Amino acid sequence: MLASSEPTPRRCLVLVRHGQSQANADGLFTGMLDSPLTEQGRREACTAGMRLQDEGFRFAAAFTSTLARAIVTSRLALDALGQADLVPRRDAALDERDYGDLSGLGKETAYGRFGAERIEGWRRSYKGQPPNGESLRDTVARVVPFHLRYIQPAAMRGPTLVVAHGNSLRALVMALEGLGPDEIESLELATGSIRVYGFAPDTTIDTRMVIG
């Protein structure tokens, strides 16, 4: 964490996963299902904003997905941070991984329909792809070009916030940290979690931390 005497890094990127959604609470495969935040999720979003405020962050730019749980999380976090006037850019490139035929199913129902071993392979492997859905590799393929074209340049100009989803943020972490498929498969990001990356002038990471 930043010491209270340290200024916000001028070139930095902050990643926040959305707060708990109703589908998360119900144990459903969410994916592109546009599930709203629970009350706990709204609290997590506000807490993320307050933690960022405590660390002295002021954002010059923000990005989010087109799904309500990320949009509302970004709004609540920015409100708590005192930056309600900052409107994030929304883009489908940051949407959650599409779970296809698994979307909206409870885990027991899905296991009964497709088999637990197949489902865990789809969920955890880099190339595993559920029927009519995306693999993590597919998600990386749409997230990383957007990051390189829009997010990274914004972060080099000033502190930048991204509020998105477990898998789209894993794709960003993979690109930022140079992780391989085996490493990214095991990465878990809790709802409301915060990761911060500071950059040197040549775009290499010179600071990284988890807040909260």
C-alpha positions, -999 to +999 in steps of 0.1 A: +000+000+000+010+036-005+023+054+025+002+085+034+031+108+025+035+093-010+016+109-040-004+088-064+019+075-091+014+097-122+015+068-146-007+041-131-035+016-137-060+005-111-080-027-117-112-032-097-135-063-100-172-055-097-190-061-064-210-092-058-238-098-082-270-116-076-258-144-098-226-147-078-247-149-046-269-176-062-239-197-073-247-193-110-224-193-140-228-156-149-207-147-180-227-124-201-258-126-180-265-090-169-270-097-132-274-067-108-254-061-077-266-074-044-265-051-014-232-067-004-220-059-039-229-023-036-211-021-002-180-037-018-181-010-046-183+018-021-156+003+000-133+001-030-139+038-037-132+047-001-100+027+000-088+044-031-096+077-016-077+068+015-047+060-007-049+094-024-060+083-058-075+108-083-083+094-117-078+111-151-096+084-170-118+054-164-130+024-183-157-003-177-176-030-195-211-027-209-226-049-181-246-034-153-227-049-124-194-033-136-211+000-146-228+004-112-196-006-094-177+021-112-203+047-104-205+038-067-167+037-064-162+070-081-190+086-060-173+073-028-140+086-042-154+121-048-152+118-086-188+115-095-182+137-125-157+113-141-177+092-167-160+059-176-158+048-212-179+016-217-167-011-241-177-047-248-140-056-250-140-056-212-172-077-208-170-109-188-160-141-206-191-156-223-200-189-207-223-198-235-247-226-226-235-225-190-247-189-185-274-187-159-271-223-148-265-233-112-235-255-107-254-286-098-276-283-128-246-277-150-227-306-136-258-329-142-261-317-178-225-317-189-205-335-163-183-320-135-150-330-151-159-313-185-171-282-168-140-278-146-119-282-178-139-254-195-136-232-164-100-236-154-080-244-186-068-216-208-082-231-240-113-248-225-144-235-243-180-242-232-206-248-259-214-215-277-191-196-253-155-183-250-123-198-236-101-176-215-078-174-245-107-159-265-112-134-237-075-124-238-077-120-276-103-092-273-091-076-240-055-072-248-058-052-281-082-028-264-058-024-235-029-017-258-049+008-279-068+027-252-061+017-216-023+017-216-020+051-234-045+066-209-025+051-179+007+066-193-010+100-193-024+098-158-040+076-132-065+053-149-093+031-134-107-001-150-137-017-134-145-051-150-149-088-144-130-118-131-119-131-164-115-099-184-093-086-155-074-119-155-067-112-192-053-078-183-032-091-154-018-118-178-008-091-203+006-067-176+026-092-157+036-114-186+020-145-171+017-178-189-015-198-193-006-221-164-001-191-141-033-173-151-055-204-147-049-203-110-054-166-104-085-157-084-098-121-081-124-115-054-154-092-059-144-057-050-107-065-051-082-038-062-048-042-080-026-013-088+002-010-113+026+019-116+046+024-148+081+037-157+083+060-188+090+030-210+057+013-199+075-013-178+059-019-144+078-004-115+052-007-088+025-033-081+003-038-051-030-051-038-052-028-017-076-042+009 
